[in-house]
Amino acid sequence: MIAELLPAQPQKVRRACVPVSVADRLLADFGIGRIDAYPAYPPPIDQVDLDPADLAVHLRTLLRWRRIPL
């Protein structure tokens, strides 16, 4: 769903969530940063929010990956 909505209507996407390890890799490889979400996810939930605007710039490249290598 985000793959269709983000390019078409980026202003409507407010959150994009991924596991912490994926967020770390996206930051290192593409500069896609985390945003502070309220409320924050508790530690057992391995998830963080990304900046949808940063994600939108790299979405086409990311969708070509079958899996993000960690």
C-alpha positions in Angstrom: 0.0 0.0 0.0 2.7 2.5 0.9 4.5 1.7 -2.4 1.4 3.1 -4.2 0.4 5.9 -1.9 3.8 7.4 -1.2 4.6 8.3 -4.8 1.0 9.3 -5.7 0.1 11.3 -2.5 3.1 11.8 -0.3 1.3 14.4 1.9 -1.0 11.7 3.1 1.7 9.4 4.5 2.5 10.3 8.0 4.3 7.2 9.2 6.5 4.6 7.7 7.6 1.8 10.2 10.4 -0.7 9.9 12.4 -2.9 12.2 15.3 -1.2 14.0 18.0 -3.1 12.0 16.4 -2.1 8.7 16.2 1.5 9.9 19.9 1.4 10.8 20.8 0.1 7.4 18.6 2.7 5.6 20.2 5.5 7.5 23.7 4.2 6.7 23.1 3.5 3.0 20.6 6.2 2.1 20.4 8.8 4.8 16.8 7.9 5.6 16.3 9.1 9.1 14.1 8.2 12.0 11.5 10.5 13.4 10.3 10.7 16.9 6.9 9.0 17.2 4.4 9.4 20.0 4.0 7.3 21.8 7.4 5.5 21.3 7.3 1.8 20.7 8.2 -0.3 23.7 11.5 -2.2 23.4 9.8 -5.6 22.7 8.3 -4.1 19.6 11.3 -4.0 17.2 10.1 -1.0 15.2 10.9 2.6 14.5 9.3 5.3 12.4 11.1 6.7 9.4 10.7 10.1 7.8 8.2 9.5 4.9 9.7 12.4 2.9 13.2 10.8 3.0 11.7 7.4 2.2 9.8 8.7 -0.8 13.0 9.9 -2.5 14.5 6.4 -2.4 11.4 4.3 -2.7 11.9 3.2 -6.3 15.4 1.9 -5.4 14.2 0.1 -2.3 11.4 -1.6 -4.1 13.9 -3.2 -6.5 15.5 -5.0 -3.6 14.1 -8.4 -2.9 15.3 -8.0 0.7 17.4 -5.5 2.5 20.7 -7.3 3.4 21.5 -6.8 7.0 
